[in-house]
Amino acid sequence: MKINWAERLRRQVHGLAESLGNLFVESFHYLALFAIGAVTAWAAVMEFLGMLEKGHIKIDDILLLFIYLELGAMVGIYFKTSHTILTPEINSKISQVGLLAA
């Protein structure tokens, strides 16, 4: 014998838990993205100011600035699309090659 009120209550609890879980996960993602974006921008500015202080710029410095640019772009892409650059297919292929082997 199925108890309808209990089943209905179970569905409501499940729906509430799923909604709260999604809220917490999305909130964490946005908070982390803001933090990563801010730290990346700060590090790039500090690196650039360090270059100006030295009075000369080497190729390593320029390459490092490009890395900061790429990190900022990755954060921006995630904000716009809610997807990371590395798709599951790429992650799978990388791990098959053994690059991510622990």
Secondary structure as a PSIPRED ss2 file (coil, helix, strand):
# PSIPRED VFORMAT (PSIPRED V4.0)

   1 M C   1.000  0.000  0.000
   2 K C   1.000  0.000  0.000
   3 I C   1.000  0.000  0.000
   4 N H   0.000  1.000  0.000
   5 W H   0.000  1.000  0.000
   6 A H   0.000  1.000  0.000
   7 E H   0.000  1.000  0.000
   8 R H   0.000  1.000  0.000
   9 L H   0.000  1.000  0.000
  10 R H   0.000  1.000  0.000
  11 R H   0.000  1.000  0.000
  12 Q H   0.000  1.000  0.000
  13 V H   0.000  1.000  0.000
  14 H H   0.000  1.000  0.000
  15 G H   0.000  1.000  0.000
  16 L H   0.000  1.000  0.000
  17 A H   0.000  1.000  0.000
  18 E H   0.000  1.000  0.000
  19 S H   0.000  1.000  0.000
  20 L H   0.000  1.000  0.000
  21 G H   0.000  1.000  0.000
  22 N H   0.000  1.000  0.000
  23 L H   0.000  1.000  0.000
  24 F H   0.000  1.000  0.000
  25 V H   0.000  1.000  0.000
  26 E H   0.000  1.000  0.000
  27 S H   0.000  1.000  0.000
  28 F H   0.000  1.000  0.000
  29 H H   0.000  1.000  0.000
  30 Y H   0.000  1.000  0.000
  31 L H   0.000  1.000  0.000
  32 A H   0.000  1.000  0.000
  33 L H   0.000  1.000  0.000
  34 F H   0.000  1.000  0.000
  35 A H   0.000  1.000  0.000
  36 I H   0.000  1.000  0.000
  37 G H   0.000  1.000  0.000
  38 A H   0.000  1.000  0.000
  39 V H   0.000  1.000  0.000
  40 T H   0.000  1.000  0.000
  41 A H   0.000  1.000  0.000
  42 W H   0.000  1.000  0.000
  43 A H   0.000  1.000  0.000
  44 A H   0.000  1.000  0.000
  45 V H   0.000  1.000  0.000
  46 M H   0.000  1.000  0.000
  47 E H   0.000  1.000  0.000
  48 F H   0.000  1.000  0.000
  49 L H   0.000  1.000  0.000
  50 G H   0.000  1.000  0.000
  51 M H   0.000  1.000  0.000
  52 L H   0.000  1.000  0.000
  53 E H   0.000  1.000  0.000
  54 K H   0.000  1.000  0.000
  55 G C   1.000  0.000  0.000
  56 H C   1.000  0.000  0.000
  57 I C   1.000  0.000  0.000
  58 K C   1.000  0.000  0.000
  59 I H   0.000  1.000  0.000
  60 D H   0.000  1.000  0.000
  61 D H   0.000  1.000  0.000
  62 I H   0.000  1.000  0.000
  63 L H   0.000  1.000  0.000
  64 L H   0.000  1.000  0.000
  65 L H   0.000  1.000  0.000
  66 F H   0.000  1.000  0.000
  67 I H   0.000  1.000  0.000
  68 Y H   0.000  1.000  0.000
  69 L H   0.000  1.000  0.000
  70 E H   0.000  1.000  0.000
  71 L H   0.000  1.000  0.000
  72 G H   0.000  1.000  0.000
  73 A H   0.000  1.000  0.000
  74 M H   0.000  1.000  0.000
  75 V H   0.000  1.000  0.000
  76 G H   0.000  1.000  0.000
  77 I H   0.000  1.000  0.000
  78 Y H   0.000  1.000  0.000
  79 F H   0.000  1.000  0.000
  80 K H   0.000  1.000  0.000
  81 T H   0.000  1.000  0.000
  82 S C   1.000  0.000  0.000
  83 H C   1.000  0.000  0.000
  84 T C   1.000  0.000  0.000
  85 I C   1.000  0.000  0.000
  86 L C   1.000  0.000  0.000
  87 T C   1.000  0.000  0.000
  88 P H   0.000  1.000  0.000
  89 E H   0.000  1.000  0.000
  90 I H   0.000  1.000  0.000
  91 N H   0.000  1.000  0.000
  92 S H   0.000  1.000  0.000
  93 K H   0.000  1.000  0.000
  94 I H   0.000  1.000  0.000
  95 S H   0.000  1.000  0.000
  96 Q H   0.000  1.000  0.000
  97 V H   0.000  1.000  0.000
  98 G C   1.000  0.000  0.000
  99 L C   1.000  0.000  0.000
 100 L C   1.000  0.000  0.000
 101 A C   1.000  0.000  0.000
 102 A C   1.000  0.000  0.000
